[in-house]
Amino acid sequence: MAFLLPGLRRSIMLSTPLLLSTPLLTRTYRQPILCDAPDPYTKITSDLQRTYTREAKVPIIKQSGVPNPRAVQQISLGSILGVLGGLGVSVFSKPLALLIGLGIVCVQLLESRGIHIVPYSFIQRRVKNTNVKSLLLDNVAFKLSFGATFALAAFAEF
């Protein structure tokens, strides 16, 4: 390798792995890959099969299209408590207040889309006296307004 120019040596070292992997990259599959195997996590996710938004105790909008008065009450209470809590935490750490508020909003948005990142059954086994699923999925309006104003309070100056 000493007889090769340094630029040529570098280009050979960079192109050799690509040339060796070309047969793997150009290989055509005769049988298509089907993703129709049974779900291996059915036992773990069996309690999450139903959509909980239909069973919510306080829907944000009623079937008639009118906002639910209890949801409006939750939005106002969540906003007030979020500002107070966010100001209290932002006195010590503004980034912490921002992360907590955005964390609450992100978890709630993911849960409403059906992406369950909180292990309900694991937490429920540890906490016997509380319905964990109800704590995380009920009162959506309160939690979203609380999290948003908690995060916004990090930018407040007093």
Secondary structure, DSSP 8 states (H G I E B T S, - for coil): -TTS-HHHHHHHHHHHHHHHHHHHHS---SS--------TTTTTTGGG-S-TTTT-SS-SB-TTS-B-HHHHHHHHHHHHHHHHHHHHHHTT-HHHHHHHHHHHHHHHHHHHTT---S-HHHHHHH-SSS-HHHHHHS-HHHHHHHHHHHHHGGG---
